Amino acid sequence: MKKEMIRHEVMDYLTMTLGLFLYAFGWVAFLLPYGIACGGLTGISAIVYYLAGVEMQVTYFVVNIILVIFAIRILGLRFCIKTIYGFSVLSFILWALQQLFKMDNGELPMLMGDGQGFMACVLGGTSCGVGLGIVFMHQGSTGGTDIIAAIVNKYRTMSMGRVILYCDIVIILSLYFFFHDWKRVVFGYTTMFCMSFFIDYVMNYAHQSVQFLIISKRDEFLKRALLRELDRGVTVIPVEGGYSGTPMNMLMVVCMQREAVKVFRLIQLIDPSAFISQTKAAGVYGEGFDIIKEKAYRMPEEHSEPV
Protein backbone atom coordinates (compact mmCIF):
# COMPACT_ATOMS: atom_id res chain seq x y z
CA MET A 1 0.00 0.00 0.00
CA LYS A 2 2.85 2.41 0.80
CA LYS A 3 4.34 1.84 -2.65
CA GLU A 4 0.95 2.59 -4.24
CA MET A 5 0.54 5.77 -2.19
CA ILE A 6 4.02 6.92 -3.20
CA ARG A 7 3.23 6.22 -6.84
CA HIS A 8 0.01 8.23 -6.65
CA GLU A 9 1.83 11.07 -4.89
CA VAL A 10 4.33 11.15 -7.73
CA MET A 11 1.45 11.27 -10.21
CA ASP A 12 0.03 14.25 -8.29
CA TYR A 13 3.29 16.14 -8.72
CA LEU A 14 3.46 15.26 -12.41
CA THR A 15 -0.11 16.49 -12.93
CA MET A 16 0.71 19.66 -11.00
CA THR A 17 3.66 20.18 -13.32
CA LEU A 18 1.30 20.01 -16.30
CA GLY A 19 -0.89 22.67 -14.67
CA LEU A 20 2.14 24.86 -13.97
CA PHE A 21 3.23 24.53 -17.59
CA LEU A 22 -0.21 25.66 -18.83
CA TYR A 23 -0.10 28.62 -16.44
CA ALA A 24 3.39 29.67 -17.53
CA PHE A 25 2.51 29.14 -21.20
CA GLY A 26 -0.46 31.48 -20.87
CA TRP A 27 1.80 34.20 -19.54
CA VAL A 28 4.73 33.83 -21.94
CA ALA A 29 2.77 33.12 -25.12
CA PHE A 30 -0.15 35.54 -24.70
CA LEU A 31 0.04 37.98 -21.78
CA LEU A 32 3.64 39.24 -21.59
CA PRO A 33 4.06 39.95 -25.35
CA TYR A 34 0.96 42.21 -25.29
CA GLY A 35 1.91 44.01 -22.08
CA ILE A 36 -1.03 42.54 -20.15
CA ALA A 37 -0.97 42.16 -16.38
CA CYS A 38 -3.68 40.51 -14.32
CA GLY A 39 -3.85 40.04 -10.56
CA GLY A 40 -1.84 38.03 -8.10
CA LEU A 41 1.87 37.99 -7.47
CA THR A 42 2.47 37.10 -11.09
CA GLY A 43 0.61 40.27 -12.05
CA ILE A 44 2.77 42.33 -9.70
CA SER A 45 5.87 40.63 -11.13
CA ALA A 46 4.69 41.48 -14.64
CA ILE A 47 4.22 45.15 -13.67
CA VAL A 48 7.76 45.23 -12.27
CA TYR A 49 8.97 43.67 -15.53
CA TYR A 50 7.23 46.33 -17.63
CA LEU A 51 8.49 49.20 -15.46
CA ALA A 52 12.00 48.12 -14.44
CA GLY A 53 12.89 45.30 -16.83
CA VAL A 54 13.39 42.79 -14.00
CA GLU A 55 12.40 39.41 -15.36
CA MET A 56 9.07 38.19 -14.06
CA GLN A 57 10.32 34.97 -12.46
CA VAL A 58 12.90 36.78 -10.33
CA THR A 59 10.42 39.00 -8.48
CA TYR A 60 7.95 36.13 -8.29
CA PHE A 61 10.43 33.69 -6.72
CA VAL A 62 11.89 36.10 -4.16
CA VAL A 63 8.50 37.33 -2.84
CA ASN A 64 7.16 33.78 -2.65
CA ILE A 65 10.06 32.73 -0.45
CA ILE A 66 9.00 35.42 2.04
CA LEU A 67 5.30 34.50 1.88
CA VAL A 68 5.78 30.78 2.37
CA ILE A 69 7.66 31.35 5.62
CA PHE A 70 4.49 32.82 7.13
CA ALA A 71 2.19 30.19 5.56
CA ILE A 72 3.70 27.03 7.05
CA ARG A 73 1.86 27.24 10.37
CA ILE A 74 -1.56 27.99 8.85
CA LEU A 75 -1.66 25.75 5.79
CA GLY A 76 0.47 22.90 7.05
CA LEU A 77 3.80 21.50 6.00
CA ARG A 78 2.39 19.33 3.21
CA PHE A 79 0.63 22.25 1.51
CA CYS A 80 3.73 24.41 1.83
CA ILE A 81 5.95 21.68 0.39
CA LYS A 82 3.73 21.62 -2.67
CA THR A 83 3.67 25.41 -2.66
CA ILE A 84 7.47 25.55 -2.66
CA TYR A 85 7.49 22.98 -5.43
CA GLY A 86 4.83 24.96 -7.29
CA PHE A 87 6.46 28.37 -7.36
CA SER A 88 9.96 26.93 -7.85
CA VAL A 89 8.93 24.87 -10.89
CA LEU A 90 6.79 27.73 -12.22
CA SER A 91 9.73 30.13 -11.94
CA PHE A 92 11.90 27.71 -13.90
CA ILE A 93 9.25 27.12 -16.59
CA LEU A 94 8.69 30.88 -16.96
CA TRP A 95 12.42 31.34 -17.50
CA ALA A 96 12.71 28.38 -19.89
CA LEU A 97 9.72 29.40 -22.03
CA GLN A 98 10.95 32.98 -22.29
CA GLN A 99 14.33 31.73 -23.49
CA LEU A 100 12.54 29.52 -26.01
CA PHE A 101 10.13 32.18 -27.32
CA LYS A 102 12.42 35.24 -27.36
CA MET A 103 13.40 36.58 -30.75
CA ASP A 104 16.84 37.87 -31.71
CA ASN A 105 16.01 41.35 -30.41
CA GLY A 106 15.12 39.94 -26.98
CA GLU A 107 11.38 40.60 -27.35
CA LEU A 108 8.61 38.03 -27.04
CA PRO A 109 6.65 37.51 -30.29
CA MET A 110 2.98 38.46 -30.61
CA LEU A 111 1.61 35.10 -31.70
CA MET A 112 -1.88 36.48 -32.37
CA GLY A 113 -0.58 39.35 -34.48
CA ASP A 114 -0.41 43.06 -33.77
CA GLY A 115 -3.54 44.64 -32.27
CA GLN A 116 -4.99 41.35 -30.97
CA GLY A 117 -4.71 42.19 -27.27
CA PHE A 118 -8.27 41.11 -26.48
CA MET A 119 -7.81 37.64 -27.98
CA ALA A 120 -4.55 37.37 -26.08
CA CYS A 121 -6.46 38.14 -22.86
CA VAL A 122 -9.01 35.39 -23.55
CA LEU A 123 -6.50 32.72 -24.57
CA GLY A 124 -3.99 33.66 -21.88
CA GLY A 125 -6.66 33.76 -19.16
CA THR A 126 -8.05 30.40 -20.30
CA SER A 127 -4.65 28.71 -20.26
CA CYS A 128 -3.75 30.21 -16.87
CA GLY A 129 -7.16 29.39 -15.35
CA VAL A 130 -7.13 25.75 -16.43
CA GLY A 131 -3.55 25.40 -15.22
CA LEU A 132 -4.30 26.87 -11.80
CA GLY A 133 -7.42 24.72 -11.48
CA ILE A 134 -5.36 21.58 -12.07
CA VAL A 135 -2.80 22.69 -9.49
CA PHE A 136 -5.50 23.44 -6.89
CA MET A 137 -7.21 20.08 -7.49
CA HIS A 138 -4.05 18.34 -6.33
CA GLN A 139 -3.77 20.47 -3.18
CA GLY A 140 -0.97 22.50 -4.70
CA SER A 141 -0.35 26.21 -5.01
CA THR A 142 1.66 28.64 -7.07
CA GLY A 143 2.12 30.94 -4.09
CA GLY A 144 1.29 34.63 -3.94
CA THR A 145 -2.42 35.38 -3.61
CA ASP A 146 -3.05 31.65 -4.02
CA ILE A 147 -1.85 31.26 -0.44
CA ILE A 148 -4.38 33.86 0.74
CA ALA A 149 -7.13 32.13 -1.26
CA ALA A 150 -6.23 28.73 0.19
CA ILE A 151 -6.39 30.12 3.75
CA VAL A 152 -9.84 31.64 3.18
CA ASN A 153 -11.08 28.49 1.43
CA LYS A 154 -9.89 26.43 4.40
CA TYR A 155 -12.16 28.26 6.86
CA ARG A 156 -14.95 29.49 4.57
CA THR A 157 -17.15 27.97 1.87
CA MET A 158 -16.13 30.66 -0.63
CA SER A 159 -14.53 29.24 -3.77
CA MET A 160 -10.84 29.84 -4.37
CA GLY A 161 -11.52 31.44 -7.73
CA ARG A 162 -13.78 34.04 -6.12
CA VAL A 163 -11.23 34.85 -3.40
CA ILE A 164 -8.55 35.34 -6.01
CA LEU A 165 -10.97 37.53 -7.95
CA TYR A 166 -11.43 39.86 -4.98
CA CYS A 167 -7.72 39.98 -4.18
CA ASP A 168 -6.82 40.84 -7.76
CA ILE A 169 -9.20 43.75 -8.30
CA VAL A 170 -6.96 46.25 -6.50
CA ILE A 171 -3.81 44.99 -8.24
CA ILE A 172 -5.32 45.41 -11.70
CA LEU A 173 -6.79 48.81 -10.87
CA SER A 174 -3.29 49.98 -9.94
CA LEU A 175 -2.26 49.53 -13.57
CA TYR A 176 -3.83 52.88 -14.40
CA PHE A 177 -1.69 54.68 -11.82
CA PHE A 178 1.49 53.19 -13.30
CA PHE A 179 0.73 53.43 -17.03
CA HIS A 180 -2.22 55.89 -17.23
CA ASP A 181 -3.84 53.60 -19.79
CA TRP A 182 -7.38 52.34 -19.21
CA LYS A 183 -6.97 49.76 -21.96
CA ARG A 184 -4.47 47.89 -19.78
CA VAL A 185 -6.98 47.90 -16.93
CA VAL A 186 -9.76 46.55 -19.18
CA PHE A 187 -7.47 43.85 -20.56
CA GLY A 188 -6.38 42.98 -17.03
CA TYR A 189 -9.97 42.54 -15.83
CA THR A 190 -10.83 40.51 -18.93
CA THR A 191 -7.95 38.15 -18.24
CA MET A 192 -8.91 37.95 -14.57
CA PHE A 193 -12.51 36.98 -15.30
CA CYS A 194 -11.40 34.32 -17.76
CA MET A 195 -9.00 32.88 -15.20
CA SER A 196 -11.59 32.92 -12.40
CA PHE A 197 -14.21 31.25 -14.59
CA PHE A 198 -11.96 28.37 -15.60
CA ILE A 199 -10.54 27.94 -12.09
CA ASP A 200 -14.07 27.59 -10.74
CA TYR A 201 -15.05 25.32 -13.64
CA VAL A 202 -12.21 22.91 -12.91
CA MET A 203 -12.53 23.17 -9.12
CA ASN A 204 -16.33 22.84 -9.00
CA TYR A 205 -16.09 19.55 -10.80
CA ALA A 206 -13.74 18.35 -8.08
CA HIS A 207 -15.99 19.76 -5.30
CA GLN A 208 -19.04 17.76 -6.32
CA SER A 209 -20.09 15.27 -3.65
CA VAL A 210 -20.46 11.57 -4.37
CA GLN A 211 -21.87 8.66 -2.39
CA PHE A 212 -20.38 5.17 -2.34
CA LEU A 213 -22.21 1.98 -1.37
CA ILE A 214 -19.64 -0.79 -0.96
CA ILE A 215 -20.24 -4.48 -0.33
CA SER A 216 -17.04 -6.32 0.45
CA LYS A 217 -15.98 -9.56 2.12
CA ARG A 218 -13.17 -7.59 3.74
CA ASP A 219 -15.43 -4.82 5.01
CA GLU A 220 -13.63 -4.43 8.35
CA PHE A 221 -10.22 -3.87 6.73
CA LEU A 222 -11.78 -1.54 4.17
CA LYS A 223 -13.60 0.45 6.85
CA ARG A 224 -10.38 1.01 8.80
CA ALA A 225 -8.51 2.04 5.67
CA LEU A 226 -11.22 4.53 4.67
CA LEU A 227 -11.31 6.07 8.14
CA ARG A 228 -7.55 6.36 8.28
CA GLU A 229 -6.65 7.43 4.73
CA LEU A 230 -9.76 9.33 3.63
CA ASP A 231 -10.59 11.05 6.95
CA ARG A 232 -14.32 10.71 6.19
CA GLY A 233 -17.10 9.07 8.16
CA VAL A 234 -18.10 5.51 7.25
CA THR A 235 -21.59 4.14 7.95
CA VAL A 236 -21.96 0.37 8.38
CA ILE A 237 -25.35 -0.95 7.21
CA PRO A 238 -26.31 -4.61 7.83
CA VAL A 239 -27.65 -6.17 4.61
CA GLU A 240 -28.55 -9.60 3.31
CA GLY A 241 -27.95 -11.12 -0.08
CA GLY A 242 -31.25 -11.52 -1.94
CA TYR A 243 -30.23 -14.75 -3.67
CA SER A 244 -27.80 -16.33 -1.21
CA GLY A 245 -29.41 -15.03 1.97
CA THR A 246 -25.92 -14.38 3.35
CA PRO A 247 -25.77 -11.60 5.95
CA MET A 248 -23.03 -9.04 5.42
CA ASN A 249 -22.20 -5.37 5.97
CA MET A 250 -22.50 -2.58 3.44
CA LEU A 251 -20.31 0.52 3.82
CA MET A 252 -21.68 3.94 2.93
CA VAL A 253 -19.19 6.73 2.34
CA VAL A 254 -19.89 10.31 1.22
CA CYS A 255 -16.93 12.32 -0.03
CA MET A 256 -15.90 14.99 -2.52
CA GLN A 257 -15.54 14.12 -6.20
CA ARG A 258 -11.79 14.75 -6.01
CA GLU A 259 -11.54 12.17 -3.21
CA ALA A 260 -13.32 9.46 -5.22
CA VAL A 261 -10.01 8.38 -6.73
CA LYS A 262 -8.67 7.63 -3.24
CA VAL A 263 -11.72 5.47 -2.48
CA PHE A 264 -11.25 3.43 -5.65
CA ARG A 265 -7.53 3.08 -4.96
CA LEU A 266 -8.15 1.73 -1.45
CA ILE A 267 -10.82 -0.68 -2.66
CA GLN A 268 -8.53 -1.93 -5.42
CA LEU A 269 -5.73 -2.53 -2.93
CA ILE A 270 -7.86 -4.28 -0.28
CA ASP A 271 -10.65 -6.06 -2.18
CA PRO A 272 -10.67 -5.74 -5.99
CA SER A 273 -13.75 -8.01 -6.15
CA ALA A 274 -15.91 -5.67 -4.01
CA PHE A 275 -19.29 -4.52 -5.32
CA ILE A 276 -19.38 -0.71 -5.62
CA SER A 277 -22.18 1.72 -6.40
CA GLN A 278 -21.21 5.36 -6.95
CA THR A 279 -23.79 8.14 -7.30
CA LYS A 280 -23.64 11.93 -7.33
CA ALA A 281 -25.12 13.66 -4.30
CA ALA A 282 -27.23 16.72 -5.09
CA GLY A 283 -26.44 18.29 -1.70
CA VAL A 284 -24.48 17.17 1.33
CA TYR A 285 -24.57 19.16 4.58
CA GLY A 286 -22.63 18.66 7.77
CA GLU A 287 -19.06 18.55 9.01
CA GLY A 288 -16.62 18.54 6.13
CA PHE A 289 -19.27 19.55 3.58
CA ASP A 290 -21.64 22.49 3.03
CA ILE A 291 -23.05 24.45 5.96
CA ILE A 292 -26.81 24.79 6.38
CA LYS A 293 -27.79 28.44 6.15
CA GLU A 294 -29.83 28.69 9.36
CA LYS A 295 -31.55 31.96 8.55
CA ALA A 296 -32.87 30.65 5.26
CA TYR A 297 -34.66 27.74 6.94
CA ARG A 298 -35.66 29.27 10.26
CA MET A 299 -39.36 28.89 11.05
CA PRO A 300 -41.46 31.85 12.19
CA GLU A 301 -41.75 32.32 15.95
CA GLU A 302 -45.41 31.34 16.10
CA HIS A 303 -44.63 28.00 14.42
CA SER A 304 -41.32 27.28 16.15
CA GLU A 305 -42.82 24.79 18.61
CA PRO A 306 -43.57 21.28 17.37
CA VAL A 307 -47.25 20.49 16.85
Secondary structure as UniProt FT lines:
FT   HELIX           2..26
FT   HELIX           27..31
FT   HELIX           32..34
FT   HELIX           40..52
FT   HELIX           56..75
FT   HELIX           77..101
FT   TURN            104..105
FT   TURN            111..112
FT   TURN            114..115
FT   HELIX           117..137
FT   TURN            138..139
FT   HELIX           145..155
FT   HELIX           160..179
FT   HELIX           182..207
FT   STRAND          209..215
FT   TURN            217..218
FT   HELIX           219..225
FT   HELIX           226..230
FT   STRAND          234..240
FT   TURN            242..244
FT   STRAND          247..256
FT   HELIX           257..259
FT   HELIX           260..270
FT   TURN            272..273
FT   STRAND          275..281
FT   TURN            287..288
FT   HELIX           294..297
FT   HELIX           301..303
//
